[in-house]
Amino acid sequence: MSMRLAERDRLERELGRLPIDQRAVMVLHFYFDLPLTEAALILDIPVGTAKSRLHRGLTTLRGSIGAEPEATPNGGSGAPERIA
């Protein structure tokens, strides 16, 4: 499996763990490329609520993706190699 595919699978897995209200805003905004105003209209919520759900979802995703160690093809730790 290529690293891009593995990264996409991981992102989708983590996205699926978000609460539905956060996930709905993120899918409409990022997958369907809708502005937050349209996403809010579709979900029948205020724009401010859409913004806060998007922010909370992104914060959660960044934390979970950064916290979970990645599997590497060579069995390494997932940490970037230091180049001198």
Secondary structure, DSSP 8 states (H G I E B T S, - for coil): --HHHHHHHHHHHHHHTS-HHHHHHHIIIIIS---HHHHHHHHT--HHHHHHHHHHHHHHHHHHHHHS----TTS--S------
